[in-house]
């Protein structure tokens, strides 16, 4: 169920407006110099096959999924555009085949086209209520939008369609955000223990979810051990690297972030963590990384791409020292997606900008969800002037 795993990981990554070629013969990209990498070889072979049969939906879906897997692993948003190009013959169809609808939804949600993505997923589920991938993405989008009733319904839709570990992890991420975090962590630990032979990708996703819940509960030593178990699986996963980097930054362990993310700066998410680590250490590489990030954010804005705003808010606050600008970005971001990290950057920016009232949407979300997070509750107390 590797495709299920992506639904909960990449849905939260920053995206980019897809690039669409003007002609079938136009070169889309020069792949990284990783000739021996099986992923790159598979992409090259699938792209060549699709070029010979551009209306073969199975080939198009295979290539689009391979591109999307690169986004999950490496964090390079260009691959979203390449995936969309692979689906070109079906992209604008009002009612493409269900498999094309699901893949189109995956790409649409990446750029925060949540309504269109949900419409595609609902149509796919109407055609086949046992489409586990569609249920998984329905849950992922609902979590981003803080629609926990829908998220739970979608997780329940996975029953008998996914492994017990994935079913448990899906429900645990809902419970872990809605006031039942200790029980969610306990159920996930039990599921992991009972599924010791499950696929590495499934274990990685479940372990990452568990570590995040444990960290929010303040169980830092336990959370670190869980993060390390996920890393020890040896899978390249941008979301995991970003989450563990944030954990290390919060513990004042910036040097470990520099080591962990060495040569990972192609990903905007990971370059941001590198810059934050360099800032805290006074590392001389900071100006170069900061300039690169600023250029990337500027380029995204020129393309009309606004899905980087959470990361740009953190950049403005933590690297550039511009709390007022960070607050504007964090407010716009929170209007679109409402997860713990989105709430945190809004609370931090409001406090730094001296505008506690601006944090009201995040505080309301905390109250409504019942989320248990030591960091968020600590920020709430600071904003309210409590000791």
NORWOHU-V242985 format. One record per helix or strand of 2 or more residues. SS is the DSSP state (@ for helix, = for strand). FROM is the first residue (numbers start at 1). TO is the last residue. If there is no record, write none. Layout:
[[SS	FROM	TO] [SS	FROM	TO]]
//
This chain:
[[@	2	12] [@	38	52] [@	57	74] [@	78	86] [@	88	91] [@	98	110] [@	114	127] [@	132	144] [@	148	157] [@	164	175] [@	181	194] [@	200	216] [@	220	231] [@	238	250] [@	254	260] [@	268	281] [@	286	302] [@	309	318] [@	323	336] [@	340	352] [@	356	369] [@	374	383]]
//
